[in-house]
Structures are given as structure tokens and as C-alpha cells.
Amino acid sequence: MMMVIGTGILLLLAVAGARVVTTRDTTEQVITLGFYGLLTALMFFFFQAPDVALSQITVGAVALPLMIMLAISRMRVRDALKKKGQEHD
């Protein structure tokens, strides 16, 4: 039974990883990355590494997607300001 659950978690992890790589929309990709981080934490917890799982939840499921979304939004604002400046020239 435990082997079936472990195999299922690893298969879900593989599917989620492939989905992160193949997704074109950046917002959907970041959300998928957060889900991938949660699955990774679940895998660590299942394989009896709860301290690593807690770190993974903090970094992989919360901090990393948040930083990526902030960087993307900042780039969009910067591009919009550049476009606005070019229109006045």
C-alpha cells in the first residue's frame, strides 16, 4: 500500500514538472510551479523528511512563485512605461 502511494506521488510529481515546462502562459506556469512545490513537499513528508518538507513549502510553494510574479509584474510596468515614453517622442 505504501509503495502504491509513493509511486502515485512520484508520478504526480513527474506530470506536474512536465506541465511547468510545457505551459506557455506565465501566470499559469507560476501557479503550476507552486503546485509542483507542494507536491515536492508532500513527497519529502511521505519519505520521512518533515523538516525538508517544511522548508520546501516555505521556499518552493510560497516564496519562489511570489518572487517570480513580482518580477514579472515589475517587468510589465517597466515595459508599459517605456512604451508610454516612446509615444511622446
C-alpha positions as CSV (number, residue, x, y, z in Angstrom):
1,M,0.0,0.0,0.0
2,M,2.8,2.5,0.9
3,M,4.6,1.7,-2.3
4,V,1.5,2.4,-4.3
5,I,1.1,5.8,-2.6
6,G,4.8,6.6,-3.1
7,T,4.6,5.7,-6.7
8,G,1.5,7.8,-7.2
9,I,3.2,10.8,-5.6
10,L,6.2,10.4,-7.8
11,L,4.0,10.1,-10.9
12,L,2.1,13.2,-10.0
13,L,5.4,15.0,-9.5
14,A,6.6,14.0,-12.9
15,V,3.3,15.2,-14.5
16,A,3.4,18.5,-12.7
17,G,7.1,19.0,-13.6
18,A,6.3,18.4,-17.3
19,R,3.3,20.7,-17.1
20,V,5.5,23.5,-15.6
21,V,7.9,23.2,-18.6
22,T,5.3,22.9,-21.3
23,T,3.0,25.7,-20.2
24,R,3.3,28.9,-22.3
25,D,1.2,31.3,-20.2
26,T,3.5,32.8,-17.4
27,T,0.7,33.2,-14.8
28,E,-0.4,29.6,-15.3
29,Q,3.2,28.5,-15.2
30,V,3.8,30.1,-11.8
31,I,0.7,28.6,-10.4
32,T,1.8,25.2,-11.7
33,L,5.2,25.8,-10.2
34,G,3.6,26.4,-6.8
35,F,1.6,23.2,-7.1
36,Y,4.8,21.4,-8.0
37,G,6.4,22.8,-4.9
38,L,3.5,21.5,-2.8
39,L,3.8,18.1,-4.4
40,T,7.6,18.1,-3.7
41,A,6.9,18.9,-0.1
42,L,4.3,16.0,0.1
43,M,7.0,13.7,-1.4
44,F,9.5,14.8,1.2
45,F,7.0,14.3,4.0
46,F,5.9,10.9,2.7
47,F,9.6,9.7,2.5
48,Q,10.0,10.8,6.2
49,A,11.8,14.1,5.8
50,P,9.4,16.5,7.5
51,D,12.0,19.2,8.2
52,V,12.9,19.3,4.5
53,A,9.1,19.3,3.6
54,L,8.6,22.4,5.8
55,S,11.5,24.2,4.1
56,Q,10.1,23.2,0.7
57,I,6.7,24.6,1.5
58,T,8.2,27.9,2.5
59,V,10.5,28.2,-0.4
60,G,9.1,26.2,-3.3
61,A,5.4,26.7,-2.8
62,V,5.3,30.3,-1.4
63,A,8.5,32.4,-1.8
64,L,9.6,31.3,-5.3
65,P,6.3,31.8,-7.1
66,L,5.7,35.1,-5.2
67,M,9.2,36.4,-6.3
68,I,8.6,35.3,-9.9
69,M,5.2,37.0,-10.0
70,L,6.6,40.2,-8.6
71,A,9.4,40.2,-11.1
72,I,7.0,39.6,-14.0
73,S,4.7,42.4,-12.8
74,R,7.6,44.8,-12.4
75,M,8.8,44.0,-16.0
76,R,5.3,44.6,-17.4
77,V,5.1,48.0,-15.6
78,R,8.6,48.9,-16.9
79,D,7.7,47.9,-20.4
80,A,4.4,49.9,-20.2
81,L,6.4,53.0,-19.1
82,K,8.9,52.6,-21.9
83,K,6.1,52.3,-24.4
84,K,4.4,55.4,-23.0
85,G,7.7,57.3,-23.2
86,Q,8.3,56.3,-26.8
87,E,4.8,57.6,-27.8
88,H,5.7,61.1,-26.6
89,D,9.0,61.3,-28.6
